[in-house]
Amino acid sequence: MNITYSKQAVKAIERMDRPTKQRIKAAVEGLPGGDVKPLQGSKGSYRLRVGNWRILFSYPEKDIILIEKIAPRGEIYKGV
């Protein structure tokens, strides 16, 4: 599967410390496994839980995962 990142997700990753980046990277590379649940009210969108962090993603095309947003649990769902 090809994994693509939105600009917002790339900026969030750049601001993280090294251990957090490594945990996020390992979780994203393990998709579709992990603690994944569909988002309510947003058809085709999913969330992946990595500790206190949430990763919102979707499948815009077959074999492509689009990482849309990465943020802490309290901030991720604002504006969705």
Contacts in CASP RR format, 6 or more apart in sequence:
PFRMAT RR
TARGET T0000
AUTHOR 0000-0000-0000
METHOD contacts of the structure
MODEL  1
MNITYSKQAVKAIERMDRPTKQRIKAAVEGLPGGDVKPLQGSKGSYRLRV
GNWRILFSYPEKDIILIEKIAPRGEIYKGV
1 31 0 8 1.000
1 63 0 8 1.000
1 64 0 8 1.000
1 65 0 8 1.000
2 63 0 8 1.000
2 64 0 8 1.000
2 65 0 8 1.000
3 28 0 8 1.000
3 29 0 8 1.000
3 31 0 8 1.000
3 64 0 8 1.000
3 65 0 8 1.000
3 67 0 8 1.000
4 64 0 8 1.000
4 65 0 8 1.000
4 66 0 8 1.000
4 67 0 8 1.000
5 13 0 8 1.000
5 66 0 8 1.000
5 67 0 8 1.000
6 66 0 8 1.000
6 67 0 8 1.000
6 68 0 8 1.000
6 69 0 8 1.000
8 68 0 8 1.000
8 69 0 8 1.000
8 70 0 8 1.000
9 55 0 8 1.000
9 67 0 8 1.000
9 68 0 8 1.000
9 69 0 8 1.000
9 70 0 8 1.000
12 69 0 8 1.000
12 70 0 8 1.000
12 71 0 8 1.000
13 21 0 8 1.000
13 24 0 8 1.000
13 70 0 8 1.000
16 24 0 8 1.000
20 53 0 8 1.000
23 50 0 8 1.000
23 51 0 8 1.000
23 53 0 8 1.000
24 50 0 8 1.000
24 53 0 8 1.000
24 55 0 8 1.000
24 70 0 8 1.000
27 34 0 8 1.000
27 48 0 8 1.000
27 50 0 8 1.000
27 55 0 8 1.000
28 48 0 8 1.000
28 55 0 8 1.000
28 65 0 8 1.000
28 67 0 8 1.000
31 48 0 8 1.000
31 57 0 8 1.000
31 65 0 8 1.000
34 48 0 8 1.000
35 48 0 8 1.000
35 49 0 8 1.000
35 50 0 8 1.000
36 46 0 8 1.000
36 47 0 8 1.000
36 48 0 8 1.000
37 46 0 8 1.000
37 47 0 8 1.000
37 49 0 8 1.000
38 44 0 8 1.000
38 45 0 8 1.000
38 46 0 8 1.000
39 45 0 8 1.000
39 46 0 8 1.000
39 47 0 8 1.000
39 56 0 8 1.000
39 80 0 8 1.000
42 80 0 8 1.000
44 58 0 8 1.000
44 59 0 8 1.000
45 56 0 8 1.000
45 57 0 8 1.000
45 58 0 8 1.000
45 68 0 8 1.000
45 80 0 8 1.000
46 56 0 8 1.000
46 57 0 8 1.000
46 58 0 8 1.000
47 54 0 8 1.000
47 55 0 8 1.000
47 56 0 8 1.000
47 57 0 8 1.000
47 76 0 8 1.000
48 54 0 8 1.000
48 55 0 8 1.000
48 57 0 8 1.000
52 72 0 8 1.000
52 73 0 8 1.000
53 70 0 8 1.000
53 71 0 8 1.000
53 72 0 8 1.000
53 73 0 8 1.000
54 70 0 8 1.000
54 71 0 8 1.000
54 72 0 8 1.000
54 73 0 8 1.000
54 76 0 8 1.000
54 77 0 8 1.000
55 67 0 8 1.000
55 69 0 8 1.000
55 70 0 8 1.000
56 67 0 8 1.000
56 68 0 8 1.000
56 69 0 8 1.000
56 70 0 8 1.000
56 76 0 8 1.000
56 80 0 8 1.000
57 65 0 8 1.000
57 66 0 8 1.000
57 67 0 8 1.000
57 68 0 8 1.000
58 65 0 8 1.000
58 66 0 8 1.000
58 68 0 8 1.000
59 65 0 8 1.000
59 66 0 8 1.000
60 66 0 8 1.000
69 76 0 8 1.000
70 76 0 8 1.000
END
